[in-house]
Amino acid sequence: MVAGVAAGGYYLTRPSEMPPSPTTATTAAMTTPTTEAMTTAATTPPEEVETTLSVFEWTGYELEQFWASFKAKYPKVKVEFSFFGDESEALSKLQAGFKPDVVHPCGSSVKRWVDAGVIQPINTDAIPNFQDIYPELIQMSQDEMVIDGKCYLIPWDWGYTSITYRPDLLDYYHVEKPDSYSILWDRRLKGMVSAMDSAVEIFPMAALVAGVPKEQIWTMTDDQLELVREKLLELKDNARTFWSDYTEVFQMLATGEVVAAETWNEIIVMLAGEKKPAAFLDPKEGRLAYVCGFSIGSGIDNLHYDLAHEYINAALAPESMAYLIDEYAYGASNKKAIALADPNTVSLLELDKPEKLLQGIFWKYSPEEEKWVEMWTEIKAG
């Protein structure tokens, strides 16, 4: 079973070599212990700690399977969830004074949240499962995890955006196997392709097709944005529709209404579950990728600061992360989860190939996002 949870966090880095183990220098730079904040929970036996832990989440991540070991260790701590629909909404609520203990942002938002003062440094030494995070993911997340030498994000879920296509239908229409996002622009497939109705998702893909260097996607010049506008106008003419609900694109691919579509990688698992022939493109331009994770809210007391670390550690447990893979078809940050997860899902998502993370184009915050949204609205309305 795959549950669709909208969580898009996006940024880009490209390391020149394999990263060091997160237990060495990388972790040292991210460890930010604070003397006054690390002792409160330890003074009381865990089973006697009685309070409420506030978690600000995307809908769907509140399931106890994700924090079962925390509940077992702290049976008298009530975990109370509040939800947000997107990260702009979440930031607005935090800036208005809401003070949760644990929050679940994505990479592109962390710098803004740090600048707004709504999250605080994390002590990775207080999270034993941190040492089992893929070093490749640590490397690719480094710029967003660590700000001014302090860690603000613990990677948890990650995934790719690319093209899901039906190879059987491409054969039927005499279209060769694709190697680029440009398959969505192929005039032979007019009316049989789809893409996301999201400026944040569709602009980077169109920029890559337009020839914008991947390092420049997030800070495009006006001339480059015009190239993207032209590409998106072409795509609008070629696409059957632009989707906003993952169930919609799943149904279109499953029925053959569309042959190829820009999707997240969990769609390939859903199609496999329906025994539909499908493939997830590894484009020559590079797969777009995201990582999200946990941060700790500002303005909380010592007890809740300690408990926030305990909760994050529970969420990183191999059993929690295997559940994320099996039920949501997302990438899990703990490498030990792979052995516990369904091998077919692991294979379909290529989670057993962490080196592919080093080839990904990770979403990064763009100061031009509002301009992208305005342009996309104009393109759709034109």
N, C-alpha and C positions, 0 to 999 in steps of 0.2 A: 504494500500500500504506500502511495506517495501522497503526502499532504503538501499543498502549495502554500508557501509562506512568502510574502513579498518582503524581501530584505535586500536592498541594493546598496552596497558600499563599494566605492570604486577608486582605484588609484594605480599608478604605474611606477615601477622601478625595474631596472634590468641589471642584475649583478654580473660582474665579469668573471666570477669564479664561484665554485661551491662554497657556501657559507660555513663558518665555524660551528661547532656544536653549541647549542644554546646553554650548555653548562659551563662554557668558558668565558672569554672576554665579552661576548655579546650579552650574556646574562648579567655580567658584572656592571655593564653600563646601564642596564635596565633595573637593577635592584636598588630600591630607594627606601630602605627601612626608616621608620620614624620611631624614636624611642618611646614617646608617650602613647603611640597608637597600637603597640604590638603586644600588650600584656593583659588587657582587661579580660578577654574570654578565657585566657589560661588560668585565671585565679579562681574560676568556678568550674566544677565538673561539667562537661558538656551536657550530660543528661539533666542537669539542674538549671541550665540557662533558660530563662523564660522571658521572651520578648517577641517582637514582630520584625521580620526582615522585609523591607520593601524592594521589589524588583520591577523595573520599568522595562517592558518587553514588547516585541512584535507578537501579535496573536499567533498562538500555536506552540510557542516555546515554554508555556507554563506547565506542561505535562510533568508529572512527578518522576517519570522515567529519566528525566534530564538532571534531577538533583536528589535521587533516591538515597545516596550515601550521606548527604547532608541531613536529610530527614531522620535517618537511622541514628546519626551521631547526636543530633540536637532535636529530640522528640518534642520538646516543649517550645520550640521556636516556630511561630506561625509565619509561613512565607506568603506574603500578600502581593499580588500582581496588579499592576496597572499597565495599560496598553497604549501604543501609539501606532498611527498608520504610516507615517513617514518621518524622516529624521528632522525635517524642518519643524513639523508639529511638535516633536519631542523637545527640540531645543527651545522652542517658544515656551513650552510648559515649564522647563527647567529654569529658564530665565525669569519666569513669573513667580518663582519661589518654591516650586515643587522640589523636594529633596529626597529622592529614593536612595537606597543604599547601593544597589547594583543596577547598571544600565547596559543596554545592548546596541551600541552604535556600530557603524561600519567605517572602514578605513578612511574614506573621504571626509568624514565628519569630525574626526578626532581633533584636528588642529583648531577648528572653529569652536569646538566645545571646550578645549583647553583655554583658548583666548577669552571665552565667555565666563570662565571660572566655575563651570558646573561639574567638572570631574577633577579628581585629584590623583597624584602618583600612586602606583601600585607596587607593593613589595613582592617581587617574584619569588623570593626565598620562602615566603609564607604559602606558596602554591606548589606543593611537591610534584603534581602532575605536569607542571610547566616544562619540566625537563624532557618530557616525551613528545612535545610539539615538534612537528617536522622542521628540521633546520632550514629546509628550503623555504618554508612558509615564514619562518622568522626573518630570513634574509629579505624576502620580497615585501614583508610588512614593516621592515625596520623604520622607514621614514615616517610612517604614521604611528607606530607603536611608541617610539621614543622621541620625545621633544625636550630639548635642552638637557639631555642626559637622563631623563626620567621616563619611566614606562607608564603609559596611560591606557593601553589596550592589550588584552590577552586574546590572541586569535582563537576562534572557536569554530565557526562555519565558513566555508568558502566554496566557490564554484566558478563555472565558466559561462560566458555567453558566446554562442556561435550559431551556425546554421544546422538545424535538424532537417534532413531530407529523406525522401522515400526513393531508394535506389531502384526499386522495381518500376516505379512510375517514371523515373528519368529514362530508364531503358525503353519504356513504352512510347515516350515522346521523342526518342532518339537524341537525348541530351547526354553528353559524356559526364563521367564522374567529376564533380567540381573540386577545385583546389583553392577557391577564393570566395570571399563574401560577395563578389560580383555576380554569383549565380542568381542573386535576387534581382539583378538588373538584366538578365538574359531575356531578350525579346521573344525567344521561343517559348518562354514560360509566362507570357503576359496573362494576368488574371489568375495565375496559379501559385503565387508566392505571397508571403506575408512578413511583416516585421512589427516590432513593438511600438505601441503608441506612447512613446516616452522619449523626450528630447535627450535626457541623460543617457539613455541606452542607444538611441539610433544615431546620434551625432558622431560618436567615436567610430562606429562601424562605417558610416558614410565617408568620414574623413580618411580612413584607411583606404577605401576604394578610390577616393579622389586623389590619392597619392601624397597626402599629408604625412610627413615622417611621424612615427609613433611617439617620439619624444616631444613633439610639438602639438599633439592633439589637445592638450589641456590648456594651452595658451595660444590658440590660433589667432592669426592676424585677420583683419577685415577681409583681405583678399582670399585667404584660405577659407574663411567662413562663406564667402560667395561661391567658392568651388563646392563646398558642402551643400549649400542651398540648391545649386544646380543639380547635384547628384540626387538630392532628396526629391526634387521635382520630377526627375526621371523615374525614381522609385515609386512615387505616388501614381504615376501613369502606368506602371507595370504591375503594381500590387493589387491583389484582390481586396485586401483590407489591412488595417493596422489593428493589432490586438492589444487588449489591456487586461484580459483575464486568461490565466494559463490554461484553464479548462477549455476555453474557446479555441486556442491554437492547437491543443491536443486533439480536439474533435475534428478540426479541419485536416490535420495530418492523418489521423486515423481513418477518416472516410475517404481521403484522397482529394478532398476539395482543394487543398493546396499541396504542392509537391515539395516545396522547400520553405522554411521560415526561420527567422531569427528567434532563438529561444534560449532559455537556460538549459543546463545539461540534464536536469531531472526529467525533462520531457522524453528523452530517449529511453529511460527506465519505464516510464508509463506506457510507451508504445510497445516495448518488449513484453510488458505484462499482458498486452492485448494481442500478442503474437503478430504484430505488424512489422514488416521489414522497415528498418530505419537505420540511419547513420548520423553521427554527430561530427561535423566537419572540423578538421584540424587545418585551418586556412593558412596559406603561405604568408599572410599578413601578421599572423599570430592570434591566438585566442584571447579575447577580452576576458578578464578575470576579476573577481571581487573577494574580499575577506571581511568578515564581521567578527565581533567578539565582545568581551565584557570589559566594562570600566567601572570605577567606583565613584559614587557621587560625592560632591563636596558638602561640607557643613554637617557631617554626621559625627556621632560621638565615637569614642574609642571601641566600645563593645561592638557597635555595628560595623566599624571599619574592619575589625578582626573577623566578624561573621561574614562579611562580604568576601574576604579571601577564602574562607571555608566553602562558601557557596560556589565560587568560581572553580575551586579545586574539584568539587563534586561534579560540576558540569563537564569538566575535562576528563573525568574518569573514563577508562576504555569502554565500560558498559554503557555509559551515557552517550558516548560518541558513536558507538556501534548502532544504537537505537536511532540516532540522527541519520546515519547512512541508510539503514534499512527502511525506515518509515518516511523519510523526507527526501532521500536520494541527493543529499548534499555532501560535499567534502567535509571530513572531520579533521581537526587539527592534530589530534593525538594519534600518532603512528601505530600505537598498540591496538587501536580499535579495529584495524583491518582484519586481524586474525579472528575477531568475534563477529564480523559482519557477514552478510550474505555474499558468497563469492561471485555470484552472477552480477550483483549490483556493483561490487568493487571493480569487476572487469569492465562493465559497461561505462562506468564513470572514470575508468583509468586511475582509480585511487591508489593502485599498486605501482604507479609510475610517478612518484613525487618529483622526479627530475623535470617533468613537464611544467611544473610550477615556475621553473626558472625561465621558461620560454613564454610565459603568459604576459599579457599587457594589462597590468593591474590598474583598476580605476583609481583616479586621483581627483581630489577636489579641483574644480576649475572655477576661477573667478568669473568666467563667461557663462556660467550655467543659466543665469536669468536671460541673457541674450539668446542662448540656445532655445529656451522655452518660448520666447517671443517669436523667434524665427519659425519654429516648428508650428506654432499656432497659425501664423500667417500662411505657411505652406499648405497646411490642411484646409484652410478656409479659402485659398485662392482658386 
